[in-house]
Amino acid sequence: MSRKPQRKAAVTPATRAFEAGLQQVKANPALRAVEARFCRTEKCGSAPQGGLAVVDSNGTVHAHATRYADPATWAWTLAHCVIHLGFGHVPAAKGEREQPDRFDLAARCAVVNRFLLTFPVGRPPDDLPASYPGGDEEQLAASWRRDGIPSAYAHCGTAGGAPDQVLAPWQVYWNDPPDWQAAFARALTRTMSQAMDMAGGLRDSLDGEPHRRQAWDQALNWFVSSYPLLGGIAAGMTVVADAELARAHQISVAAVNAAAAEIYINPLVRMTSEEWRFVLAHEMLHAALRHADRCGARDPYLFNVAADYVINAWLIEMDIGTMPSGLLFDPQLAGLSTEEVYDRIAGDLRRLRRLATLRGKGLGDVLGHPITPPAAYVDLDEYYRRGLAQGFDLHQARGRGTLPAGLVEEIKALSQPPLPWDARLAEWFDEFVPRPEPVRSFARPARRQASTPDIPRAGRYFPPEEIRRCTFGVVLDTSASMSRTLLGKGLGAIASYATARDVPAARVVFCDVAPHDAGYLPVTDIAEKVRVRGRGGTELQPGIDLLHTAEDFPAHAPVLVITDGDCDVLRIRREHAFLLRAGGSLPFTPKGPVFRVT
């Protein structure tokens, strides 16, 4: 008589969730190196009754056999127990064991949970604290023995109200007790090194084989791992090594685009790793110090040459790599800023056009636009400012040596974020547009006089000459190239600041091929009811001359010019400022401040 085949036990949702969480733990190289064993059977008498799991000094994690938790919670719970082994909280040993008291248990669980905040595996239960105090296990335990355990940390383990760490005699007598702490430390170091390689693009995954490193890859990885000043910048830069791209854009050695955070190099150039360090540091400083944006109305190539002289002198002083032959360096220019070097060398343009940057002769290695297709960019000012500032702090904290004074000054200047254009425009109004001051006179009784007729009070009013004094002029470029966005933002900002300063009216002149005098307009109407005339060519000097010769326009009143930069050369003989679109530039060197609308 044949036996009926026994049915396989159905896999419960609790079992599936546990196994999914266990797979997450085993997929982590650092946790896998501890080689913990996992027990989840109903016959196990070591599993907690009110919690999820405990770990003993035999290297076994005892999990509750029937309790349900989602896979992320199981992964966090099992990782918590394995890290107890890796931190040496339940070391294996022979003989009788003394169990830790509740202060040690709570302190060790707090340290493990704090570590898991920076080494995330799964998701902690919702009833645990979001942060934990500093200090190691011994310091926390001693503090809590003296002052008591805070209620939030009294039961932050994985066994509910019971201890989740159990010390027991080593049971496998034919084998020496293992050192889980050393195994976890070695695996954690190896994992962090592999993660750094992934960040540097040297491998695709933690378990994959590393790519064959090129000399420039080794140089960039050196900054990330060994040179904190530029490590943050290097971690976010991408090296594009494409011979065809370099040939098409005439890149002899290297060039950089700060907007794309890309360094373009010619892979056919043969250089040592030390020389590539110098080249990459050179390009990263171009990007981080925003030389493309600081050029202004200067000659871009000449400003690039001046920046090369300054950067190369800094890198030689800091002893970063080896400077390749043929780069720009002059000891007589040491200690000068880029703007000062520009002013010194600007007299001989014919000779300077024959000098070569890293891109080539007569070409600047600071590019104004990305060569490769654009990606999703971050806030560039914030990225480069934060990268240099944090790198400078790490450089100082680790005692990595002195830095050139000029570089330190520029980093500190970048650390102060620039004021937005509208805030700077408001400061200009505060400085040059006076606020009308009221005058008190008994000839005009105060309105409170009626309530107390026996007490005389002086009234407050604005004399006509005081109101006429508090005004300003607006010369508005209404040519076809002007965008409505710039007009709207500029006029709106002017109206709001003038209203806030009690300025009653402003003199407005519209300019295209000829000036159109709109006269004095109430500031509340500037942004709403003004009908813009013109939309022809761009001649702003006649509008400036109109204000210069107007008898009803005060001689001390400032002028604000709103233009996109495509205008004639202006000569303004009074206090003035310019309001331009973002990225716009004037065809002359302005003497007044320039505010760029973003």
Secondary structure, DSSP 8 states (H G I E B T S, - for coil): ------------HHHHHHHHHHHHHHTSHHHHTT--EEE--TT-SSS-SSSSEEEETTSEEEE-SS----HHHHHHHHHHHHHHHHTTSS---SS------HHHHHHHHHHHHHHHHHS--S---TTS-S----S-HHHHHHHHHHH---GGGTT-SSSTTS-SEE------TTS----HHHHHHHHHHHHHHHHHHHHTTS-SSSSS------HHHHHHHHHHHH-HHHHHHHHH-EEEE-HHHHHHTT-SSEEEETTTTEEEE-TTS---HHHHHHHHHHHHHHHHTTHHHH-TTS-HHHHHHHHHHHHHHHHHHHT-S---TT----GGGTT--HHHHHHHHTT-HHHHTT-B-SS-BT--SB-SS-SS-------HHHHHHHHHHHHHHHHHHTT-----HHHHHHHHHHHS----HHHHHHHHHHHHS-----EEEEEEE-GGGGT-TTS--EEEE--HHHHHHS--EEEEE-STT--HHHHHHHHHHHHHHHHHTT--EEEEEEESSSEEEEEEEEHHHHTTT------S----HHHHHHHHH-TTS-TT--EEEE--S-S------S-EEEEEETT---SS--SS-EEEE-
